[in-house]
Amino acid sequence: MTETRGLVFFSLLLTAVMFAALTTGGAQAGAPASPEDLQVGQSVLIEGWLSPERELMAKEVEILGRSKVRARIDSIDVEERSLVIHGVKVTTHEYTRVLDKDEDEIPFGRLARGLTVKIWGRMLENGTLFADEIEMRRSGSQELIKLEGAVEGVDEASNTLTVLGVPVRVSRNTKIELGGWQYGWFHDIAVGHGIEAVGIPLADGSMVASYVRVQRGNDVELEGPLDWIEGSRRVVGVLGVHVVTSPLTRYIGRTGAGIRFDNLREGSTIEVKGTLRDGKLHAEQIEIKSSTAKNEVEIHGTIEALDAENMTLLGLPVQIVRNTEFAFD
């Protein structure tokens, strides 16, 4: 398809949003990837454009969902370039970056048992974490650990989750955030959900979570052109996605002040935050970003279907063109 002007901005964002509760800084994006690394069910961030025929073209595709762990090194094998961090086996590859506390690159041999590190990588089928980046962190007086990854198991009898092979105990004092300003309970978490857990490490290799943030997979942000408004049902359309509102939906104008549904206008750019249910986006918040459509395209969502030339996210086909670039987050 012809790559032309007439670009329209939108973004589709699951609340796979990372928090910086413990540290500042982070891993550099862009670990090498290829079209062969794409899979149905992955969360991806796409930058591109919308053609005059309203076909989505991908310029850059970033594959999201890397696992992360922050804790002290239990043991290290410098010759093998591997280590164990709170019971999680970590292996490396030739492109693995090792950084000191100032984020300067250092040799793997500078790492040592007892140091606090933060590791970004991908979980392998054998249960090891394949590291893309290892960063030394400053230890606090009370050492907390942070895990980020998919829930592998749920034990309701003991209120325990398994993430990266680590048992995560949830107590009555654990704060559980579901996204979209909602707080939940242990029973809201299921196998396959992405979570971020912060807590205290225990000697048996488990942790007691003080905070858990859940990425359920149906939490969505969508920013794009407001195509149509059906005032009688208080429903709007953004790039063909039906956005359903409720009496609890918040409306925000360009200045940040609260507005009403009646202030929405076709042809503007809006950002919708909500949850995807039954093929419709149920809005918790709608914010006007611009009175006209913007140029850049950004999509953040889950791949629903995939072939050599197209991906489908939220029912929207996205074309993979010759110059599309791929990377891990």
C-alpha positions as CSV (number, residue, x, y, z in Angstrom):
1,M,0.0,0.0,0.0
2,T,1.1,3.6,-0.7
3,E,2.7,5.3,2.3
4,T,1.3,8.8,2.0
5,R,0.2,11.9,4.0
6,G,-3.1,12.2,5.8
7,L,-1.7,10.6,8.9
8,V,-4.0,10.2,11.9
9,F,-2.8,9.7,15.5
10,F,-4.2,7.2,17.9
11,S,-3.0,4.9,20.6
12,L,-4.4,1.7,22.0
13,L,-2.9,1.1,25.4
14,L,-3.6,-1.8,27.8
15,T,-2.7,-0.9,31.3
16,A,0.4,-2.9,31.1
17,V,1.9,0.3,32.5
18,M,5.1,0.0,34.4
19,F,5.4,1.8,37.8
20,A,8.7,3.0,39.4
21,A,7.8,2.4,43.0
22,L,11.3,1.3,43.9
23,T,13.7,2.9,41.6
24,T,14.3,5.4,38.9
25,G,15.8,4.8,35.5
26,G,15.3,1.6,33.5
27,A,16.4,-0.6,30.7
28,Q,17.0,0.6,27.3
29,A,14.4,-0.4,24.8
30,G,15.3,-2.0,21.5
31,A,16.7,-5.5,22.1
32,P,16.8,-7.0,18.6
33,A,13.7,-8.8,17.3
34,S,12.2,-10.0,14.0
35,P,8.8,-10.8,12.5
36,E,9.3,-14.4,13.5
37,D,9.2,-13.3,17.2
38,L,5.6,-12.2,16.9
39,Q,2.9,-14.4,18.4
40,V,-0.8,-14.3,18.8
41,G,-1.5,-13.1,22.4
42,Q,1.5,-10.9,22.7
43,S,1.2,-7.3,23.8
44,V,2.9,-5.0,21.3
45,L,3.5,-1.3,20.9
46,I,3.2,-0.1,17.3
47,E,4.2,3.2,15.8
48,G,3.1,3.9,12.2
49,W,0.5,5.8,10.3
50,L,-3.0,5.6,8.9
51,S,-3.3,5.8,5.1
52,P,-6.0,7.8,3.2
53,E,-7.9,4.6,2.9
54,R,-7.8,4.3,6.7
55,E,-5.5,1.3,6.6
56,L,-3.0,1.0,9.5
57,M,0.7,0.8,8.5
58,A,3.3,-0.3,11.0
59,K,6.6,1.6,11.1
60,E,8.0,0.1,14.4
61,V,6.8,-2.8,16.4
62,E,8.0,-3.2,20.0
63,I,7.2,-6.6,21.6
64,L,6.2,-6.0,25.2
65,G,5.9,-8.2,28.2
66,R,9.5,-8.9,29.3
67,S,9.8,-10.2,32.8
68,K,11.6,-8.2,35.4
69,V,13.0,-9.0,38.8
70,R,14.8,-6.8,41.4
71,A,16.6,-8.5,44.3
72,R,20.0,-9.5,45.7
73,I,22.2,-12.0,43.9
74,D,22.1,-15.4,45.6
75,S,25.0,-17.0,43.6
76,I,26.9,-16.3,40.4
77,D,28.9,-18.3,37.9
78,V,31.2,-15.8,36.1
79,E,32.5,-18.5,33.7
80,E,29.0,-19.5,32.6
81,R,27.8,-15.9,32.8
82,S,24.8,-16.9,34.8
83,L,23.4,-16.1,38.3
84,V,20.6,-16.9,40.7
85,I,18.5,-14.0,42.1
86,H,16.0,-14.9,44.8
87,G,15.8,-18.4,43.5
88,V,15.3,-17.4,39.8
89,K,18.0,-18.8,37.5
90,V,19.2,-16.1,35.1
91,T,21.2,-16.9,31.9
92,T,22.7,-14.4,29.5
93,H,23.5,-14.1,25.8
94,E,26.1,-12.3,23.7
95,Y,24.0,-9.1,23.6
96,T,23.2,-9.0,27.3
97,R,24.1,-5.6,28.7
98,V,25.5,-5.3,32.3
99,L,25.3,-1.8,33.8
100,D,26.6,-0.3,37.0
101,K,24.6,2.1,39.3
102,D,25.4,5.0,37.0
103,E,24.1,3.0,34.0
104,D,27.6,2.7,32.5
105,E,28.4,-0.7,30.8
106,I,30.6,-3.0,32.8
107,P,32.0,-6.6,32.5
108,F,29.8,-9.4,33.8
109,G,32.6,-10.2,36.3
110,R,32.0,-7.0,38.2
111,L,28.8,-8.6,39.6
112,A,29.0,-10.4,42.9
113,R,26.9,-12.4,45.4
114,G,24.9,-10.0,47.7
115,L,24.6,-7.2,45.2
116,T,21.2,-5.8,44.4
117,V,20.4,-6.0,40.7
118,K,17.4,-5.4,38.4
119,I,17.1,-7.7,35.4
120,W,15.0,-7.5,32.3
121,G,14.5,-10.6,30.2
122,R,12.3,-13.3,28.8
123,M,11.2,-16.4,30.6
124,L,12.2,-19.6,28.8
125,E,10.2,-22.9,28.8
126,N,12.8,-24.4,31.2
127,G,11.9,-21.8,33.8
128,T,15.1,-19.7,33.5
129,L,15.1,-15.9,32.9
130,F,17.0,-15.1,29.6
131,A,18.5,-11.7,30.5
132,D,18.7,-8.8,28.0
133,E,19.9,-6.3,30.6
134,I,21.3,-6.5,34.2
135,E,21.6,-3.3,36.2
136,M,23.2,-2.8,39.6
137,R,21.0,-1.0,42.0
138,R,21.6,0.8,45.3
139,S,20.4,-1.2,48.3
140,G,18.1,0.4,50.8
141,S,18.0,-0.1,54.6
142,Q,15.0,-2.4,54.2
143,E,15.6,-4.6,51.2
144,L,12.4,-5.0,49.1
145,I,12.2,-7.1,46.0
146,K,10.1,-6.5,42.8
147,L,8.8,-9.1,40.4
148,E,7.1,-8.5,37.1
149,G,5.7,-11.2,34.9
150,A,2.8,-13.5,34.1
151,V,1.0,-15.4,36.9
152,E,1.9,-19.0,36.6
153,G,-0.2,-20.4,39.4
154,V,-2.9,-19.3,41.9
155,D,-3.4,-21.1,45.3
156,E,-6.6,-19.8,46.8
157,A,-6.2,-21.9,50.0
158,S,-3.0,-20.0,50.9
159,N,-3.6,-16.8,49.0
160,T,-0.4,-17.3,47.1
161,L,0.5,-16.5,43.5
162,T,3.5,-17.9,41.5
163,V,5.4,-15.5,39.3
164,L,8.8,-16.3,37.7
165,G,8.6,-19.5,39.8
166,V,8.5,-17.4,43.0
167,P,5.6,-17.9,45.5
168,V,4.1,-14.5,46.2
169,R,2.0,-14.4,49.4
170,V,-0.9,-12.0,49.5
171,S,-2.2,-10.8,52.9
172,R,-5.0,-8.7,54.0
173,N,-2.6,-5.7,54.0
174,T,-1.6,-6.2,50.4
175,K,-2.8,-3.4,48.2
176,I,-4.1,-4.8,44.9
177,E,-4.5,-2.4,42.0
178,L,-6.5,-3.5,38.9
179,G,-6.0,-0.4,36.8
180,G,-8.4,2.4,35.9
181,W,-8.5,3.6,39.5
182,Q,-9.9,0.3,40.7
183,Y,-8.7,-1.8,43.6
184,G,-9.4,-5.5,43.9
185,W,-9.0,-8.7,45.8
186,F,-7.0,-11.9,45.5
187,H,-9.9,-13.6,43.6
188,D,-9.6,-10.9,40.8
189,I,-6.2,-12.4,39.8
190,A,-6.0,-15.4,37.5
191,V,-3.3,-17.4,35.7
192,G,-2.1,-15.5,32.7
193,H,-2.5,-12.1,34.2
194,G,0.5,-9.9,34.2
195,I,1.4,-8.5,37.6
196,E,4.0,-6.3,39.3
197,A,4.6,-7.3,42.9
198,V,6.6,-5.4,45.5
199,G,7.3,-7.0,48.9
200,I,9.6,-8.5,51.5
201,P,11.7,-11.5,50.6
202,L,11.6,-14.5,52.9
203,A,14.3,-17.1,53.6
204,D,12.3,-19.9,52.0
205,G,12.5,-18.2,48.6
206,S,9.0,-16.7,48.7
207,M,7.9,-13.1,49.2
208,V,5.2,-11.3,51.1
209,A,3.6,-8.7,48.8
210,S,2.8,-5.2,50.0
211,Y,1.7,-4.1,46.6
212,V,0.4,-5.9,43.5
213,R,-0.6,-4.3,40.3
214,V,-2.6,-6.5,37.9
215,Q,-2.5,-6.3,34.1
216,R,-5.6,-8.2,33.2
217,G,-5.2,-8.0,29.4
218,N,-8.6,-6.3,28.8
219,D,-7.6,-2.9,30.3
220,V,-7.3,-0.6,27.3
221,E,-6.4,2.9,26.3
222,L,-7.4,4.1,22.9
223,E,-6.4,7.5,21.5
224,G,-7.6,8.4,18.0
225,P,-10.1,10.3,15.9
226,L,-13.7,10.5,17.1
227,D,-15.5,9.2,14.1
228,W,-19.1,9.4,15.3
229,I,-21.3,10.1,18.3
230,E,-24.7,8.5,19.1
231,G,-26.0,10.8,21.8
232,S,-29.2,8.9,22.6
233,R,-27.2,5.8,23.7
234,R,-24.1,7.8,24.8
235,V,-21.9,5.7,22.5
236,V,-19.0,6.9,20.3
237,G,-16.8,5.3,17.6
238,V,-13.0,5.6,17.4
239,L,-11.4,3.9,14.4
240,G,-14.3,1.5,14.2
241,V,-14.1,0.6,17.9
242,H,-17.4,1.0,19.8
243,V,-16.9,3.0,23.0
244,V,-19.6,2.6,25.6
245,T,-20.0,5.0,28.4
246,S,-21.8,4.8,31.8
247,P,-22.9,7.3,34.5
248,L,-19.5,6.7,36.1
249,T,-17.5,7.7,33.0
250,R,-15.3,10.8,33.6
251,Y,-14.9,13.4,30.9
252,I,-11.9,15.7,30.7
253,G,-11.4,18.7,28.3
254,R,-8.1,19.8,26.7
255,T,-7.4,22.1,29.6
256,G,-7.8,19.3,32.1
257,A,-11.1,20.5,33.4
258,G,-14.1,18.3,33.8
259,I,-16.6,18.4,30.9
260,R,-19.8,16.4,29.9
261,F,-20.6,13.9,27.2
262,D,-22.3,16.6,25.2
263,N,-19.0,18.5,24.9
264,L,-17.5,15.7,22.7
265,R,-17.2,16.6,19.0
266,E,-16.7,14.4,15.9
267,G,-13.4,15.0,14.2
268,S,-11.5,15.6,17.4
269,T,-8.9,13.3,18.9
270,I,-9.9,11.7,22.2
271,E,-8.2,9.3,24.6
272,V,-10.3,6.6,26.1
273,K,-9.4,4.5,29.2
274,G,-11.4,1.5,30.1
275,T,-11.9,-2.2,29.7
276,L,-12.6,-4.4,26.7
277,R,-15.6,-6.6,27.1
278,D,-17.7,-8.4,24.4
279,G,-15.8,-6.5,21.6
280,K,-16.7,-3.1,23.0
281,L,-14.6,-0.6,25.0
282,H,-16.3,0.3,28.2
283,A,-15.0,3.8,29.1
284,E,-13.9,4.8,32.5
285,Q,-12.5,8.1,31.3
286,I,-12.6,10.1,28.0
287,E,-10.3,13.0,27.5
288,I,-10.2,15.4,24.6
289,K,-6.6,15.6,23.4
290,S,-7.0,17.8,20.3
291,S,-9.8,19.5,18.4
292,T,-8.4,17.9,15.2
293,A,-6.7,14.5,14.3
294,K,-3.0,14.3,15.0
295,N,-0.5,12.8,12.6
296,E,1.4,10.0,14.4
297,V,0.0,6.6,14.9
298,E,0.7,4.6,18.1
299,I,-1.1,1.3,19.0
300,H,-0.6,-0.6,22.2
301,G,-2.6,-3.8,22.4
302,T,-2.7,-7.6,22.2
303,I,-2.2,-9.4,18.9
304,E,-5.5,-11.3,18.1
305,A,-4.5,-12.6,14.7
306,L,-1.3,-12.7,12.6
307,D,0.0,-13.6,9.2
308,A,3.0,-12.6,7.1
309,E,1.5,-9.2,6.1
310,N,-0.9,-8.2,8.9
311,M,-1.5,-8.2,12.6
312,T,-5.0,-7.7,14.2
313,L,-5.4,-5.7,17.4
314,L,-8.8,-4.8,18.8
315,G,-10.3,-6.0,15.6
316,L,-8.1,-3.5,13.7
317,P,-5.8,-4.9,10.9
318,V,-2.3,-3.5,10.9
319,Q,-0.1,-4.0,7.9
320,I,3.5,-5.0,8.2
321,V,5.4,-3.1,5.4
322,R,8.8,-3.6,4.0
323,N,10.5,-1.2,6.3
324,T,8.8,-2.2,9.5
325,E,11.3,-2.5,12.4
326,F,11.0,-4.9,15.3
327,A,12.4,-4.8,18.8
328,F,11.8,-6.2,22.3
329,D,10.9,-3.6,25.0
